[in-house]
């Protein structure tokens, strides 16, 4: 059976107008995870600078092209949160560090043998789609002298199948769909981080 991971990864890696599948609105962010927004964040009373580290990985290890394409989205989300006074790539030893590690793996279709269980907050089989990609964000916030805050979030992008399209689910181009789920996961961590009173 054709693995639907390939079209999304090609779109991420190439982003070529000639690769028409990237331009079609054939990709659907999973509707099951609860949506969050910047309005869910409180205004930071005493924002501090932070070192931001973002890396993407796939089954072969570091996915440098995806890191290059998605790092600006990670920076945008952290910047628009207004939780930090400044954001740097290289920080001092005593500067708080926000590390975001994004990994991806295929979302199996019904009947496929799954090598790993599908996270409970992910739609296993979205009607009108055929497989997709599961994204896992491992987010860590480290400050000097305290235990790090570490949380894991899962989301997915589904690929449209032939026939009727999913109802009530927003369709996007590949890169837009991936950026949407990345934003949702990072925002979820920032909201949880603020609730933990560690900022």
BADO-10390 format. One record per residue: x, y, z of N, C-alpha, C in turn; residue in three letters; chain; residue number from 0. Coordinates in pm, 1 decimal, decimal comma. Layout:
<pts>
(pt (X Y Z) (X Y Z) (X Y Z) ALA A NUM)
...
</pts>
This chain:
<pts>
(pt (85,0 -119,3 0,0) (0,0 0,0 0,0) (89,0 125,0 0,0) UNK A 0)
(pt (50,0 225,5 -77,6) (131,0 346,9 -87,9) (132,7 421,1 44,3) UNK A 1)
(pt (252,0 461,2 86,6) (266,0 533,7 212,9) (239,2 681,5 188,3) UNK A 2)
(pt (134,9 741,4 251,0) (102,8 880,9 225,9) (198,5 977,4 290,3) UNK A 3)
(pt (297,1 929,0 366,7) (397,0 1019,6 423,3) (475,2 1087,2 312,4) UNK A 4)
(pt (502,5 1015,6 205,5) (591,2 1067,1 102,3) (546,6 1199,9 42,9) UNK A 5)
(pt (417,8 1217,6 0,5) (380,2 1346,5 -57,5) (402,5 1462,1 36,8) UNK A 6)
(pt (369,6 1445,9 165,9) (388,2 1555,5 260,1) (535,8 1586,0 277,8) UNK A 7)
(pt (618,5 1482,4 287,4) (761,0 1506,7 305,7) (821,5 1570,0 182,4) UNK A 8)
(pt (774,5 1529,9 63,4) (823,5 1593,7 -58,4) (785,8 1740,6 -60,2) UNK A 9)
(pt (664,5 1771,6 -17,9) (623,1 1911,5 -13,7) (709,8 1990,7 83,3) UNK A 10)
(pt (737,4 1931,3 199,3) (822,4 1999,4 297,3) (963,4 2017,2 244,7) UNK A 11)
(pt (1016,2 1912,0 184,7) (1155,9 1913,9 144,0) (1179,0 1994,8 17,7) UNK A 12)
(pt (1079,7 1994,8 -73,5) (1100,8 2058,3 -203,0) (1028,2 2191,7 -215,4) UNK A 13)
(pt (900,1 2193,0 -176,8) (816,6 2313,3 -189,9) (824,1 2370,8 -330,0) UNK A 14)
(pt (819,4 2283,6 -430,1) (831,5 2326,4 -568,3) (694,1 2349,9 -629,5) UNK A 15)
(pt (673,3 2463,9 -696,7) (545,5 2485,7 -762,9) (513,0 2375,5 -862,9) UNK A 16)
(pt (615,7 2315,2 -921,3) (591,9 2209,9 -1020,0) (533,1 2084,7 -955,8) UNK A 17)
(pt (555,8 2068,1 -826,0) (499,9 1952,3 -756,1) (359,3 1990,9 -713,8) UNK A 18)
(pt (261,7 1966,7 -802,5) (129,0 2023,8 -785,5) (57,7 1973,1 -662,1) UNK A 19)
(pt (92,7 1854,3 -613,0) (27,7 1803,7 -493,7) (47,8 1894,2 -374,0) UNK A 20)
(pt (157,4 1968,1 -371,5) (183,5 2058,7 -259,5) (88,1 2177,9 -261,2) UNK A 21)
(pt (43,5 2216,4 -381,6) (-37,7 2335,9 -394,6) (-185,5 2306,3 -376,3) UNK A 22)
(pt (-225,3 2183,1 -395,5) (-365,9 2147,9 -379,1) (-403,0 2144,3 -230,9) UNK A 23)
(pt (-526,8 2179,6 -203,7) (-574,6 2178,2 -65,4) (-622,9 2037,1 -31,2) UNK A 24)
(pt (-526,5 1946,4 -23,0) (-557,9 1805,6 -1,3) (-515,6 1755,9 136,1) UNK A 25)
(pt (-485,7 1846,2 226,9) (-428,7 1808,3 355,5) (-514,3 1865,7 468,0) UNK A 26)
(pt (-537,0 1784,2 571,4) (-632,4 1820,1 675,6) (-568,6 1808,1 814,5) UNK A 27)
(pt (-554,5 1918,8 888,5) (-511,7 1907,6 1027,9) (-613,9 1823,9 1105,1) UNK A 28)
(pt (-565,7 1738,7 1191,8) (-654,4 1650,6 1266,8) (-752,8 1733,4 1349,4) UNK A 29)
(pt (-883,3 1704,9 1338,7) (-982,1 1783,8 1413,8) (-997,0 1742,5 1559,5) UNK A 30)
(pt (-935,2 1632,0 1600,4) (-959,1 1579,5 1735,0) (-888,5 1658,5 1845,3) UNK A 31)
(pt (-760,6 1694,2 1831,0) (-696,7 1772,7 1937,8) (-767,8 1906,2 1958,8) UNK A 32)
(pt (-784,4 1944,9 2083,3) (-853,4 2070,8 2115,3) (-776,1 2189,0 2057,4) UNK A 33)
(pt (-847,1 2282,3 1994,9) (-783,2 2400,8 1939,2) (-750,1 2500,1 2050,7) UNK A 34)
(pt (-634,8 2563,7 2039,1) (-594,2 2668,5 2131,5) (-561,7 2793,2 2050,8) UNK A 35)
(pt (-551,2 2906,7 2119,6) (-519,9 3031,7 2049,7) (-432,1 3118,8 2138,4) UNK A 36)
(pt (-379,1 3224,2 2080,0) (-296,6 3317,6 2156,4) (-378,6 3385,5 2266,0) UNK A 37)
(pt (-510,3 3392,7 2248,5) (-596,3 3453,5 2350,2) (-598,6 3371,6 2479,2) UNK A 38)
(pt (-552,8 3245,8 2471,9) (-548,6 3161,5 2591,2) (-428,9 3193,3 2680,2) UNK A 39)
(pt (-339,8 3279,2 2632,7) (-223,0 3320,0 2710,6) (-251,1 3447,7 2787,7) UNK A 40)
(pt (-194,0 3459,2 2907,5) (-202,0 3582,3 2984,5) (-82,7 3671,1 2950,7) UNK A 41)
(pt (-97,4 3800,4 2972,3) (14,5 3892,0 2953,8) (122,5 3861,4 3056,0) UNK A 42)
(pt (246,5 3845,6 3009,9) (357,5 3815,5 3100,7) (389,5 3937,5 3187,0) UNK A 43)
(pt (398,2 3916,3 3318,9) (426,1 4027,0 3409,5) (573,8 4064,6 3409,7) UNK A 44)
(pt (661,6 3964,3 3406,9) (805,2 3990,7 3409,3) (874,8 3903,6 3304,3) UNK A 45)
(pt (856,5 3936,6 3177,1) (916,1 3853,2 3071,2) (1068,5 3854,6 3076,2) UNK A 46)
(pt (1127,2 3739,9 3048,3) (1272,5 3725,1 3046,4) (1316,9 3679,1 2908,0) UNK A 47)
(pt (1443,7 3697,6 2874,6) (1493,1 3645,3 2746,7) (1497,6 3493,4 2749,2) UNK A 48)
(pt (1496,0 3432,4 2632,9) (1499,9 3286,9 2623,2) (1580,6 3245,7 2501,0) UNK A 49)
(pt (1650,7 3134,4 2514,4) (1718,4 3073,6 2400,4) (1624,0 2971,6 2339,6) UNK A 50)
(pt (1596,1 2986,1 2211,3) (1504,5 2895,9 2142,1) (1583,3 2800,6 2053,1) UNK A 51)
(pt (1557,1 2670,1 2070,8) (1620,3 2566,9 1988,3) (1509,2 2483,4 1925,9) UNK A 52)
(pt (1508,0 2474,0 1793,5) (1407,1 2395,0 1722,7) (1477,1 2300,1 1626,5) UNK A 53)
(pt (1437,2 2172,7 1631,6) (1491,9 2072,4 1540,4) (1381,1 1976,3 1499,6) UNK A 54)
(pt (1387,0 1930,2 1374,7) (1290,1 1833,1 1323,8) (1361,5 1702,8 1289,3) UNK A 55)
(pt (1290,2 1592,6 1309,3) (1346,9 1459,3 1284,4) (1244,6 1372,8 1212,7) UNK A 56)
(pt (1295,3 1278,8 1132,8) (1208,9 1175,3 1076,7) (1270,3 1039,8 1106,0) UNK A 57)
(pt (1223,7 936,1 1036,7) (1269,6 801,1 1068,4) (1417,4 779,9 1039,0) UNK A 58)
(pt (1477,2 870,6 961,8) (1619,2 858,1 927,7) (1710,1 943,0 1015,3) UNK A 59)
(pt (1652,4 1015,7 1109,0) (1733,3 1101,9 1195,1) (1700,1 1248,6 1172,1) UNK A 60)
(pt (1795,8 1339,3 1188,9) (1769,9 1482,3 1170,4) (1714,5 1512,3 1031,5) UNK A 61)
(pt (1606,5 1589,3 1025,5) (1541,4 1626,8 900,0) (1570,8 1775,6 879,3) UNK A 62)
(pt (1686,2 1803,7 820,4) (1737,3 1939,8 815,3) (1649,5 2031,9 732,8) UNK A 63)
(pt (1594,9 1981,9 622,6) (1511,7 2067,3 538,1) (1383,5 2107,2 610,1) UNK A 64)
(pt (1324,0 2014,2 684,2) (1204,8 2048,0 761,3) (1238,6 2145,1 873,7) UNK A 65)
(pt (1355,2 2128,2 936,2) (1399,2 2223,5 1038,1) (1408,6 2362,9 978,8) UNK A 66)
(pt (1468,3 2371,8 860,7) (1485,3 2502,7 795,6) (1351,2 2566,4 762,8) UNK A 67)
(pt (1256,2 2486,5 716,0) (1128,0 2541,4 673,7) (1034,0 2572,1 790,4) UNK A 68)
(pt (1043,9 2494,9 899,1) (949,3 2510,8 1009,2) (1002,8 2594,0 1125,5) UNK A 69)
(pt (1134,7 2614,3 1131,9) (1191,3 2696,1 1239,5) (1133,3 2837,5 1241,2) UNK A 70)
(pt (1111,0 2901,8 1125,0) (1048,6 3035,0 1129,5) (909,4 3033,8 1192,3) UNK A 71)
(pt (832,3 2927,2 1170,6) (700,5 2917,8 1233,4) (715,1 2905,1 1385,1) UNK A 72)
(pt (810,3 2823,4 1430,9) (833,9 2810,6 1574,7) (871,1 2945,2 1635,4) UNK A 73)
(pt (960,8 3019,1 1567,9) (1001,0 3151,2 1616,9) (882,1 3246,7 1618,5) UNK A 74)
(pt (799,4 3239,8 1516,1) (681,9 3327,3 1508,1) (586,9 3302,5 1625,3) UNK A 75)
(pt (561,1 3176,1 1656,3) (467,7 3144,5 1764,5) (522,4 3193,3 1898,0) UNK A 76)
(pt (649,5 3165,8 1924,5) (709,0 3206,8 2051,7) (713,1 3359,4 2061,0) UNK A 77)
(pt (741,6 3426,9 1950,2) (745,8 3573,1 1949,7) (608,4 3632,5 1976,1) UNK A 78)
(pt (507,1 3582,5 1904,8) (372,0 3636,8 1918,4) (310,0 3605,1 2054,3) UNK A 79)
(pt (366,4 3507,5 2126,2) (314,4 3477,7 2259,9) (341,4 3592,0 2357,2) UNK A 80)
(pt (445,2 3670,2 2332,4) (484,7 3782,1 2417,6) (517,4 3737,9 2560,2) UNK A 81)
(pt (559,9 3614,6 2573,9) (596,8 3564,2 2706,6) (742,1 3593,0 2741,6) UNK A 82)
(pt (821,9 3630,9 2640,0) (965,1 3649,8 2661,6) (1007,0 3787,9 2611,7) UNK A 83)
(pt (1103,2 3846,8 2680,7) (1147,2 3981,5 2644,1) (1228,3 3981,5 2515,5) UNK A 84)
(pt (1299,4 3873,2 2490,2) (1375,5 3858,5 2366,3) (1398,7 3709,8 2342,0) UNK A 85)
(pt (1427,3 3675,3 2216,3) (1448,8 3536,2 2177,6) (1579,1 3528,5 2099,0) UNK A 86)
(pt (1668,8 3441,5 2143,4) (1799,2 3430,3 2078,5) (1825,1 3285,5 2041,3) UNK A 87)
(pt (1914,1 3265,8 1943,0) (1952,7 3131,1 1902,0) (2066,2 3077,3 1988,3) UNK A 88)
(pt (2153,9 3166,7 2032,4) (2266,9 3128,6 2117,2) (2256,9 3207,4 2246,7) UNK A 89)
(pt (2241,2 3136,0 2358,1) (2222,9 3204,1 2485,7) (2338,4 3179,7 2580,6) UNK A 90)
(pt (2338,6 3254,0 2689,6) (2440,5 3236,3 2792,8) (2401,8 3118,3 2881,4) UNK A 91)
(pt (2494,6 3077,8 2967,9) (2472,3 2961,5 3054,2) (2356,5 2981,8 3151,5) UNK A 92)
(pt (2330,3 3105,0 3189,3) (2225,4 3130,6 3288,0) (2093,4 3175,1 3225,4) UNK A 93)
(pt (2082,2 3166,1 3092,7) (1960,5 3207,1 3023,5) (1863,0 3090,3 3012,6) UNK A 94)
(pt (1735,0 3112,4 3037,6) (1636,6 3005,7 3016,6) (1643,8 2952,6 2873,4) UNK A 95)
(pt (1616,9 2823,3 2859,0) (1628,3 2757,4 2728,9) (1496,7 2687,4 2696,3) UNK A 96)
(pt (1444,0 2715,2 2577,7) (1322,7 2651,1 2528,2) (1361,5 2562,0 2410,8) UNK A 97)
(pt (1351,9 2432,3 2431,6) (1391,3 2336,9 2327,7) (1267,5 2266,8 2272,7) UNK A 98)
(pt (1252,2 2271,7 2139,5) (1138,5 2212,4 2071,2) (1190,4 2107,9 1972,6) UNK A 99)
(pt (1151,1 1983,2 1995,0) (1194,4 1872,9 1909,6) (1071,4 1813,4 1841,3) UNK A 100)
(pt (1066,5 1825,0 1710,2) (953,2 1776,4 1631,9) (992,4 1647,7 1560,2) UNK A 101)
(pt (913,0 1542,7 1577,1) (936,4 1417,6 1505,7) (810,6 1381,0 1428,6) UNK A 102)
(pt (828,8 1305,9 1319,8) (714,2 1265,1 1239,9) (723,3 1116,8 1206,4) UNK A 103)
(pt (606,8 1056,1 1191,9) (597,5 917,5 1146,3) (463,8 898,7 1076,1) UNK A 104)
(pt (454,2 794,7 997,3) (334,4 771,9 920,7) (214,6 736,0 1006,2) UNK A 105)
(pt (97,2 787,5 968,2) (-28,4 749,1 1030,8) (-83,8 631,4 951,5) UNK A 106)
(pt (-92,8 513,8 1011,1) (-134,8 396,6 934,7) (-280,5 405,8 890,1) UNK A 107)
(pt (-308,5 340,1 778,9) (-445,5 327,1 732,1) (-508,0 202,9 794,4) UNK A 108)
(pt (-640,1 196,6 798,9) (-704,6 74,3 848,7) (-655,6 -47,7 771,2) UNK A 109)
(pt (-617,7 -150,7 842,1) (-566,1 -270,9 778,5) (-415,4 -277,1 774,7) UNK A 110)
(pt (-347,9 -161,5 790,9) (-201,6 -160,9 796,8) (-155,5 -211,7 932,4) UNK A 111)
(pt (-35,9 -264,1 935,3) (24,9 -306,1 1061,0) (97,3 -186,2 1121,2) UNK A 112)
(pt (51,7 -141,1 1237,0) (112,1 -25,0 1302,3) (231,1 -68,6 1386,8) UNK A 113)
(pt (346,4 -7,5 1363,2) (465,5 -39,4 1442,1) (461,4 26,9 1579,0) UNK A 114)
(pt (385,5 136,6 1590,5) (366,0 205,6 1716,9) (218,2 239,0 1731,9) UNK A 115)
(pt (166,6 242,6 1853,5) (25,5 276,7 1870,2) (-2,7 420,7 1829,6) UNK A 116)
(pt (-122,4 444,3 1780,1) (-164,3 579,2 1746,1) (-202,6 651,3 1874,9) UNK A 117)
(pt (-149,1 771,0 1900,0) (-183,7 843,2 2023,4) (-334,5 858,4 2037,7) UNK A 118)
(pt (-386,5 852,8 2159,9) (-532,1 855,0 2180,1) (-599,4 984,7 2136,0) UNK A 119)
(pt (-522,8 1094,5 2127,8) (-584,8 1220,6 2086,5) (-579,5 1241,8 1935,4) UNK A 120)
(pt (-538,6 1139,2 1859,9) (-528,8 1147,7 1714,5) (-639,8 1064,6 1651,0) UNK A 121)
(pt (-701,5 1119,0 1547,2) (-803,4 1044,9 1472,7) (-735,2 937,2 1389,8) UNK A 122)
(pt (-768,2 811,4 1416,1) (-702,1 701,2 1345,8) (-743,6 696,5 1199,7) UNK A 123)
(pt (-871,0 707,4 1171,8) (-920,5 697,9 1034,7) (-1022,1 808,3 1010,4) UNK A 124)
(pt (-977,1 919,5 953,7) (-1065,6 1031,8 925,5) (-1138,2 1005,0 794,3) UNK A 125)
(pt (-1270,2 1001,5 794,6) (-1344,0 973,2 671,4) (-1303,7 1067,1 557,7) UNK A 126)
(pt (-1283,2 1012,3 440,6) (-1243,8 1091,1 325,1) (-1094,3 1107,6 309,9) UNK A 127)
(pt (-1016,8 1043,5 397,6) (-871,3 1052,3 389,3) (-810,5 912,9 386,1) UNK A 128)
(pt (-682,6 908,4 350,4) (-609,4 781,1 345,2) (-474,4 800,3 411,1) UNK A 129)
(pt (-469,2 775,9 541,8) (-343,1 788,8 613,2) (-301,3 932,8 631,2) UNK A 130)
(pt (-175,5 952,3 664,2) (-123,5 1086,1 688,0) (5,0 1079,3 767,2) UNK A 131)
(pt (30,5 1181,9 845,0) (153,6 1191,2 922,7) (120,9 1231,7 1065,3) UNK A 132)
(pt (178,1 1159,0 1161,7) (167,3 1195,4 1303,1) (288,1 1280,7 1339,7) UNK A 133)
(pt (262,6 1395,2 1402,2) (370,2 1482,7 1449,1) (372,3 1481,0 1601,8) UNK A 134)
(pt (490,3 1464,3 1656,7) (508,1 1465,8 1802,4) (605,0 1576,8 1838,8) UNK A 135)
(pt (561,1 1664,7 1926,5) (646,8 1772,5 1975,2) (686,4 1740,8 2118,5) UNK A 136)
(pt (817,8 1728,6 2141,6) (871,7 1717,0 2276,8) (928,5 1853,0 2313,5) UNK A 137)
(pt (864,1 1919,8 2408,1) (901,4 2056,8 2443,6) (958,7 2059,3 2584,5) UNK A 138)
(pt (1071,6 2128,9 2598,9) (1139,9 2136,5 2728,1) (1176,3 2281,2 2758,0) UNK A 139)
(pt (1145,1 2325,3 2879,2) (1184,1 2459,0 2925,0) (1275,4 2441,5 3045,0) UNK A 140)
(pt (1398,6 2490,6 3031,5) (1500,9 2471,0 3133,8) (1546,8 2605,1 3189,0) UNK A 141)
(pt (1544,8 2619,0 3322,0) (1600,7 2736,0 3388,7) (1702,7 2688,7 3491,0) UNK A 142)
(pt (1799,9 2772,6 3519,1) (1908,7 2736,8 3609,5) (1853,8 2711,2 3750,3) UNK A 143)
(pt (1895,7 2599,3 3807,4) (1860,6 2568,1 3945,7) (1724,5 2505,6 3964,8) UNK A 144)
(pt (1652,6 2474,8 3855,1) (1520,6 2414,0 3866,8) (1509,3 2294,7 3773,1) UNK A 145)
(pt (1421,4 2203,0 3809,1) (1396,4 2089,4 3721,6) (1331,2 2138,5 3592,3) UNK A 146)
(pt (1369,8 2082,7 3478,7) (1308,4 2127,0 3353,2) (1161,2 2089,2 3346,2) UNK A 147)
(pt (1084,5 2170,7 3275,9) (945,5 2138,5 3245,2) (945,7 2071,1 3107,9) UNK A 148)
(pt (901,3 1947,3 3102,3) (905,0 1871,3 2977,7) (767,8 1809,5 2951,9) UNK A 149)
(pt (714,2 1833,2 2831,7) (584,1 1779,1 2794,1) (587,8 1731,7 2648,8) UNK A 150)
(pt (498,4 1638,8 2618,4) (491,0 1581,4 2484,1) (350,5 1603,2 2429,3) UNK A 151)
(pt (343,6 1647,7 2303,4) (216,1 1675,6 2237,5) (213,0 1603,0 2102,7) UNK A 152)
(pt (95,4 1555,3 2066,8) (78,0 1486,4 1939,2) (-29,3 1555,5 1855,0) UNK A 153)
(pt (-6,4 1555,0 1725,4) (-104,0 1607,8 1630,8) (-84,1 1529,4 1501,4) UNK A 154)
(pt (-165,6 1557,6 1401,4) (-153,1 1483,8 1276,0) (-205,6 1566,3 1159,6) UNK A 155)
(pt (-156,1 1532,3 1040,8) (-208,3 1584,8 915,6) (-255,8 1465,7 833,3) UNK A 156)
(pt (-380,9 1473,3 785,1) (-439,3 1365,3 706,4) (-435,4 1401,9 557,8) UNK A 157)
(pt (-423,8 1300,5 473,7) (-414,6 1320,2 328,9) (-546,5 1278,4 264,7) UNK A 158)
(pt (-601,3 1365,9 179,0) (-729,7 1336,8 115,4) (-719,3 1213,1 27,5) UNK A 159)
(pt (-825,4 1132,7 28,8) (-836,4 1016,8 -59,2) (-925,9 1053,5 -177,4) UNK A 160)
(pt (-935,4 964,6 -274,6) (-1027,6 986,2 -385,5) (-1170,3 969,9 -334,0) UNK A 161)
(pt (-1260,2 1049,5 -388,1) (-1398,8 1040,1 -345,8) (-1438,6 1156,3 -258,1) UNK A 162)
(pt (-1545,8 1139,6 -179,4) (-1595,4 1248,6 -93,9) (-1487,9 1296,4 4,0) UNK A 163)
(pt (-1485,0 1427,6 24,8) (-1386,4 1486,7 114,8) (-1440,5 1490,0 257,7) UNK A 164)
(pt (-1351,1 1501,6 355,2) (-1397,0 1510,4 494,9) (-1490,6 1628,6 515,6) UNK A 165)
(pt (-1592,0 1609,6 597,2) (-1688,0 1715,5 625,6) (-1649,1 1789,6 753,5) UNK A 166)
(pt (-1661,1 1920,9 748,7) (-1637,4 2001,7 867,7) (-1492,4 2013,0 908,5) UNK A 167)
(pt (-1400,0 1980,0 817,0) (-1257,1 1986,9 847,4) (-1191,0 2078,8 745,7) UNK A 168)
(pt (-1109,7 2171,3 793,1) (-1043,4 2268,0 705,9) (-938,6 2200,4 619,6) UNK A 169)
(pt (-944,7 2223,1 487,9) (-844,4 2168,6 397,1) (-739,7 2275,1 366,7) UNK A 170)
(pt (-613,7 2234,1 362,7) (-502,8 2326,7 341,6) (-401,3 2266,3 246,6) UNK A 171)
(pt (-310,9 2350,8 197,8) (-193,9 2299,7 127,7) (-103,7 2230,8 230,4) UNK A 172)
(pt (-13,0 2148,0 183,8) (66,9 2064,7 274,1) (142,3 2147,5 377,6) UNK A 173)
(pt (219,7 2246,2 334,0) (303,0 2320,6 427,6) (216,7 2399,2 525,7) UNK A 174)
(pt (100,8 2450,2 479,1) (11,6 2524,7 568,7) (-47,5 2433,4 674,9) UNK A 175)
(pt (-81,3 2310,4 635,6) (-137,2 2215,3 731,9) (-34,6 2179,4 837,9) UNK A 176)
(pt (89,2 2157,4 796,1) (194,4 2122,6 891,3) (223,0 2241,1 984,0) UNK A 177)
(pt (229,6 2361,3 927,8) (252,2 2479,1 1011,2) (139,0 2497,6 1112,8) UNK A 178)
(pt (17,6 2465,0 1073,4) (-95,3 2478,0 1164,3) (-80,2 2385,8 1285,1) UNK A 179)
(pt (-44,5 2258,8 1261,6) (-33,1 2166,2 1374,8) (89,6 2199,7 1459,5) UNK A 180)
(pt (196,6 2247,9 1397,0) (314,3 2289,6 1473,8) (278,4 2407,0 1564,2) UNK A 181)
(pt (205,2 2502,7 1511,0) (162,4 2617,0 1592,2) (76,7 2571,5 1709,7) UNK A 182)
(pt (-16,6 2480,7 1683,9) (-105,4 2433,6 1788,4) (-28,5 2364,8 1901,8) UNK A 183)
(pt (69,7 2282,8 1867,0) (145,2 2211,5 1969,4) (234,1 2305,2 2050,1) UNK A 184)
(pt (300,6 2398,9 1983,0) (385,9 2493,4 2056,0) (300,4 2581,9 2147,0) UNK A 185)
(pt (188,7 2629,4 2094,9) (99,3 2710,9 2176,9) (50,3 2633,7 2299,2) UNK A 186)
(pt (17,2 2507,4 2279,3) (-29,9 2424,8 2391,7) (75,9 2417,2 2500,6) UNK A 187)
(pt (202,6 2403,1 2459,4) (309,1 2397,1 2559,5) (323,7 2531,0 2630,8) UNK A 188)
(pt (320,6 2640,1 2556,9) (336,7 2771,9 2619,4) (222,9 2799,4 2717,0) UNK A 189)
(pt (101,9 2757,7 2683,0) (-11,3 2775,1 2773,8) (9,8 2691,5 2900,7) UNK A 190)
(pt (51,2 2565,4 2882,9) (76,8 2479,5 2999,0) (193,1 2532,5 3081,8) UNK A 191)
(pt (294,8 2585,1 3014,0) (410,6 2639,4 3084,3) (370,6 2758,8 3169,2) UNK A 192)
(pt (287,3 2844,1 3113,5) (242,5 2960,7 3190,3) (158,3 2917,5 3310,4) UNK A 193)
(pt (74,9 2815,7 3292,2) (-5,9 2765,7 3403,8) (78,7 2705,3 3515,1) UNK A 194)
(pt (198,2 2658,2 3479,5) (286,3 2596,4 3579,9) (359,1 2700,1 3664,9) UNK A 195)
(pt (343,7 2828,4 3629,7) (408,9 2937,6 3703,1) (560,5 2927,2 3701,1) UNK A 196)
(pt (615,9 2875,8 3592,0) (761,9 2864,1 3580,3) (821,8 2976,5 3497,1) UNK A 197)
(pt (741,4 3065,5 3445,1) (795,6 3175,8 3365,6) (826,8 3295,4 3454,9) UNK A 198)
</pts>
